[in-house]
Amino acid sequence: MGQSLSAKAKRINVLLNNIEALVQSNNADEAMPIMDTLNSELKSWCESAPPPNTQELEAIHAAINKINKQAMAKKNESSKAIIRQKKSGKAISAYKSV
């Protein structure tokens, strides 16, 4: 017999936690293999008998949305830092040319 539903739920939770840790440490680019595994695990679980219930899927959806919001916030922070650095570099160049 295959994995129990609770084992599948635990495995998905571990994957989500790993992705979230990468996002929080500003290493979201490294999460792609884990996201691929998460996708496969979710598909397998949804095709199993019995599939996850609505509450389980809603919890997974909420976790994914939370991680996505964190990733977008990190991306915005990085973009702002790059813009500040470019502006600072231009100001230094202008100062040196005077």
Phi and psi restraints in degrees (value plus and minus 20) as a CYANA .aco file:
   2 GLY   PHI     -96.3   -56.3
   2 GLY   PSI    -188.5  -148.5
   3 GLN   PHI     -84.2   -44.2
   3 GLN   PSI     127.8   167.8
   4 SER   PHI     -95.9   -55.9
   4 SER   PSI     140.1   180.1
   5 LEU   PHI     -79.8   -39.8
   5 LEU   PSI     -58.2   -18.2
   6 SER   PHI     -85.0   -45.0
   6 SER   PSI     -55.4   -15.4
   7 ALA   PHI     -87.1   -47.1
   7 ALA   PSI     -59.1   -19.1
   8 LYS   PHI     -85.1   -45.1
   8 LYS   PSI     -63.1   -23.1
   9 ALA   PHI     -82.7   -42.7
   9 ALA   PSI     -60.8   -20.8
  10 LYS   PHI     -84.0   -44.0
  10 LYS   PSI     -61.7   -21.7
  11 ARG   PHI     -82.8   -42.8
  11 ARG   PSI     -63.8   -23.8
  12 ILE   PHI     -85.5   -45.5
  12 ILE   PSI     -59.3   -19.3
  13 ASN   PHI     -82.8   -42.8
  13 ASN   PSI     -60.6   -20.6
  14 VAL   PHI     -81.9   -41.9
  14 VAL   PSI     -65.4   -25.4
  15 LEU   PHI     -81.6   -41.6
  15 LEU   PSI     -64.4   -24.4
  16 LEU   PHI     -82.4   -42.4
  16 LEU   PSI     -60.8   -20.8
  17 ASN   PHI     -84.0   -44.0
  17 ASN   PSI     -58.9   -18.9
  18 ASN   PHI     -85.3   -45.3
  18 ASN   PSI     -61.2   -21.2
  19 ILE   PHI     -84.5   -44.5
  19 ILE   PSI     -65.0   -25.0
  20 GLU   PHI     -81.8   -41.8
  20 GLU   PSI     -60.1   -20.1
  21 ALA   PHI     -82.7   -42.7
  21 ALA   PSI     -60.6   -20.6
  22 LEU   PHI     -84.9   -44.9
  22 LEU   PSI     -61.4   -21.4
  23 VAL   PHI     -83.3   -43.3
  23 VAL   PSI     -65.4   -25.4
  24 GLN   PHI     -86.1   -46.1
  24 GLN   PSI     -49.0    -9.0
  25 SER   PHI    -112.2   -72.2
  25 SER   PSI      -7.1    32.9
  26 ASN   PHI      43.7    83.7
  26 ASN   PSI      13.4    53.4
  27 ASN   PHI    -141.5  -101.5
  27 ASN   PSI      17.5    57.5
  28 ALA   PHI     -79.6   -39.6
  28 ALA   PSI     -48.2    -8.2
  29 ASP   PHI     -81.0   -41.0
  29 ASP   PSI     -45.5    -5.5
  30 GLU   PHI    -102.2   -62.2
  30 GLU   PSI     -23.7    16.3
  31 ALA   PHI    -102.9   -62.9
  31 ALA   PSI     -31.7     8.3
  32 MET   PHI     -75.5   -35.5
  32 MET   PSI     -66.6   -26.6
  33 PRO   PHI     -81.6   -41.6
  33 PRO   PSI     -56.3   -16.3
  34 ILE   PHI     -88.9   -48.9
  34 ILE   PSI     -57.8   -17.8
  35 MET   PHI     -85.7   -45.7
  35 MET   PSI     -57.4   -17.4
  36 ASP   PHI     -82.8   -42.8
  36 ASP   PSI     -62.7   -22.7
  37 THR   PHI     -84.8   -44.8
  37 THR   PSI     -62.6   -22.6
  38 LEU   PHI     -78.3   -38.3
  38 LEU   PSI     -65.6   -25.6
  39 ASN   PHI     -78.8   -38.8
  39 ASN   PSI     -66.3   -26.3
  40 SER   PHI     -83.1   -43.1
  40 SER   PSI     -63.4   -23.4
  41 GLU   PHI     -83.5   -43.5
  41 GLU   PSI     -63.1   -23.1
  42 LEU   PHI     -84.2   -44.2
  42 LEU   PSI     -63.7   -23.7
  43 LYS   PHI     -81.2   -41.2
  43 LYS   PSI     -65.9   -25.9
  44 SER   PHI     -80.6   -40.6
  44 SER   PSI     -64.0   -24.0
  45 TRP   PHI     -85.4   -45.4
  45 TRP   PSI     -62.6   -22.6
  46 CYS   PHI     -87.1   -47.1
  46 CYS   PSI     -47.3    -7.3
  47 GLU   PHI    -109.5   -69.5
  47 GLU   PSI     -24.1    15.9
  48 SER   PHI    -101.9   -61.9
  48 SER   PSI     149.4   189.4
  49 ALA   PHI    -137.8   -97.8
  49 ALA   PSI     100.3   140.3
  50 PRO   PHI    -100.7   -60.7
  50 PRO   PSI     131.9   171.9
  51 PRO   PHI     -95.0   -55.0
  51 PRO   PSI     152.0   192.0
  52 PRO   PHI     -82.6   -42.6
  52 PRO   PSI     131.3   171.3
  53 ASN   PHI    -105.6   -65.6
  53 ASN   PSI     153.8   193.8
  54 THR   PHI     -78.9   -38.9
  54 THR   PSI     -61.4   -21.4
  55 GLN   PHI     -84.0   -44.0
  55 GLN   PSI     -60.2   -20.2
  56 GLU   PHI     -85.0   -45.0
  56 GLU   PSI     -64.1   -24.1
  57 LEU   PHI     -86.0   -46.0
  57 LEU   PSI     -57.8   -17.8
  58 GLU   PHI     -85.3   -45.3
  58 GLU   PSI     -58.0   -18.0
  59 ALA   PHI     -85.7   -45.7
  59 ALA   PSI     -61.2   -21.2
  60 ILE   PHI     -84.9   -44.9
  60 ILE   PSI     -63.8   -23.8
  61 HIS   PHI     -79.7   -39.7
  61 HIS   PSI     -64.3   -24.3
  62 ALA   PHI     -83.4   -43.4
  62 ALA   PSI     -60.8   -20.8
  63 ALA   PHI     -84.8   -44.8
  63 ALA   PSI     -62.2   -22.2
  64 ILE   PHI     -84.3   -44.3
  64 ILE   PSI     -62.1   -22.1
  65 ASN   PHI     -82.2   -42.2
  65 ASN   PSI     -60.6   -20.6
  66 LYS   PHI     -82.3   -42.3
  66 LYS   PSI     -65.9   -25.9
  67 ILE   PHI     -83.6   -43.6
  67 ILE   PSI     -61.4   -21.4
  68 ASN   PHI     -80.9   -40.9
  68 ASN   PSI     -62.6   -22.6
  69 LYS   PHI     -83.3   -43.3
  69 LYS   PSI     -61.3   -21.3
  70 GLN   PHI     -84.1   -44.1
  70 GLN   PSI     -61.4   -21.4
  71 ALA   PHI     -83.4   -43.4
  71 ALA   PSI     -62.6   -22.6
  72 MET   PHI     -84.7   -44.7
  72 MET   PSI     -59.6   -19.6
  73 ALA   PHI     -83.9   -43.9
  73 ALA   PSI     -62.6   -22.6
  74 LYS   PHI     -83.9   -43.9
  74 LYS   PSI     -61.0   -21.0
  75 LYS   PHI     -82.2   -42.2
  75 LYS   PSI     -63.4   -23.4
  76 ASN   PHI     -83.7   -43.7
  76 ASN   PSI     -61.1   -21.1
  77 GLU   PHI     -80.9   -40.9
  77 GLU   PSI     -64.6   -24.6
  78 SER   PHI     -83.4   -43.4
  78 SER   PSI     -63.1   -23.1
  79 SER   PHI     -82.3   -42.3
  79 SER   PSI     -63.4   -23.4
  80 LYS   PHI     -84.0   -44.0
  80 LYS   PSI     -60.0   -20.0
  81 ALA   PHI     -84.6   -44.6
  81 ALA   PSI     -59.0   -19.0
  82 ILE   PHI     -85.4   -45.4
  82 ILE   PSI     -63.0   -23.0
  83 ILE   PHI     -83.1   -43.1
  83 ILE   PSI     -63.8   -23.8
  84 ARG   PHI     -81.3   -41.3
  84 ARG   PSI     -61.4   -21.4
  85 GLN   PHI     -84.3   -44.3
  85 GLN   PSI     -61.9   -21.9
  86 LYS   PHI     -84.3   -44.3
  86 LYS   PSI     -63.5   -23.5
  87 LYS   PHI     -83.4   -43.4
  87 LYS   PSI     -61.7   -21.7
  88 SER   PHI     -84.0   -44.0
  88 SER   PSI     -61.9   -21.9
  89 GLY   PHI     -82.6   -42.6
  89 GLY   PSI     -59.8   -19.8
  90 LYS   PHI     -85.5   -45.5
  90 LYS   PSI     -60.3   -20.3
  91 ALA   PHI     -85.1   -45.1
  91 ALA   PSI     -60.6   -20.6
  92 ILE   PHI     -85.2   -45.2
  92 ILE   PSI     -63.2   -23.2
  93 SER   PHI     -81.6   -41.6
  93 SER   PSI     -62.7   -22.7
  94 ALA   PHI     -85.3   -45.3
  94 ALA   PSI     -59.6   -19.6
  95 TYR   PHI     -84.8   -44.8
  95 TYR   PSI     -63.0   -23.0
  96 LYS   PHI     -87.5   -47.5
  96 LYS   PSI     -49.0    -9.0
  97 SER   PHI     -98.8   -58.8
  97 SER   PSI     -32.1     7.9
